[in-house]
Amino acid sequence: MPTRRTLLATCVAASTLAVGGAIAASAGSDAPAPRYGTAGMSTELTPAQREAIAAVQSDAPIPVQDETGTPRGFVRDSTLTARDDRVTLEMLEGFREANGPADEEYLELFEALRVLDPVAVVDADGETVGYWTHDFKEIDELEQLTPEAQATVDRLLR
């Protein structure tokens, strides 16, 4: 698992969505409860954070960058969430729950399942330009990772 992860606007949005939800809740709005914890987070949002929250809440396309920071295309939060829900369900049904945050086998299998169920990253024309697993993957890079991911799934899940 790489130590340097590509930052996706979703990551910013995910952390700021929690703050936005907390602010909305404290303001008494009808906004949905945040999906993420807010303990210890600042309640001050930057304009970019507000924009990221709005994109996630509206399910607008979220920009994806590669490891160099180059914009590559877009994904939607609903697609990422649906994929992670499928992967989590498969983990619970065929493997087990995580044994703490440093459960290497669990994390290895979770990532392998995300490689096998990637989210397409599309450009402005709707063409697939790569995939999102836990970060951006080029099309050929994902093809190279698939056999190892399948072997991990076969070893740990089935």
HUPEKA-V689034 format. One line per field, one symbol per residue. ss: DSSP state (@ for helix, = for strand, . for the rest). A space follows every 50 residues. Layout:
ss->???
//
This chain:
ss->........@@@@@@@@@@@@@@@@@@....................@@@@ @@@@@@@@...====.....=====.@@@@@@@@@@@@@@@@@@...... ...@@@@@@@@@@@@@..====.....=====...==.@@@@@@@@@@@@ @@@@@@..
//
